[in-house]
């Protein structure tokens, strides 16, 4: 899911013929870009470090302390305003 990567990660597109219904494995030619990306991460320390740093920074978007207030607010906004309920608090 490229949208979860933000500024991190490598998005390597799937060949158009690969769909949820596809039962044939990708060919060596089709996965060559994937292999090249893995080898570059393995062989080039600076490239690896830059992508590691970006991935770590991007992962903070998904940290519980970041997501929790967003979910609390989202569900609080769903509650009908005419029917007051108890405040949403963390268990």
N, C-alpha and C positions, 0 to 999 in steps of 0.2 A: 504494500500500500504506500505508494510514493508520497501521498499527502501526510503521512505520519513522519516522514524523514525531515521535513523542513529544509534546512541548509546542510544536512548531513546525509551520508550514505551515497551509494551509487545506484542509480536506477538503470537497470539493463532491461530493455524491452523484450517481451516474449515475441517469438515469431507469430505472425498473424494466424497461421494454421493451428496454433495451440489454443484450444478452447476448453471449457469444462468437460466437453464431451470427447475430447481427443483421447485416444487410447495408445497412440504410438509415441514412443520416447523421442525427444529432440535429437537431431543428428549431431555429430561432432562439429560440423560446420556451424550449426545453429547455436551451439553452446560455446563456441570459440571466444566470443567477447566476454562471457562470464569467466572463463578460465583465465583470459588475459588480465581481467580486473583482479582476480584472486592472486595471480602471480605477481602483479604489480604491488599489491598490498603486502605480500610476503617479502618481496625483494627490495622494495624502496622504503627505507626507514622514514624518510621525511614525508612521503605520500601517506604511509600508514599513520604516522603521528598526527598529521593534519586531519585525517578522517576520524581517527580515534577522538581527537579533541572536539571536533564538530559533533560527533555522535553523543559524547558525554554531555556537551552543552545542550543539545537538542532534547536529550532524555529528560532534562529538568522540567520540560513542559508537561510531562506525564507523571510527575511526582505526586504522591497523595496529598501533600500539603498545598500543592498548587491546584489540583483538581477538586478537592473536597469543597472549598468555598464556592466554586463554580456550580457544582452539583446541588449544593444546599440552596443557592440562589435560584437555580433553574426550577427546582421542585417547589420552592416557596412561591415563585411567580405563577405556578400552575394552580395553586390553591385559590378557589373562588374568594374574592375579597369580601363578599357578603356574608360568608360563613367563617367567622374567626376561629382559628384553631390554635393548638399549642405551638409554641415556637419550635422550629426544627433545631435540634441540638444533636451533637455527636454523642452516640451511646458510650 
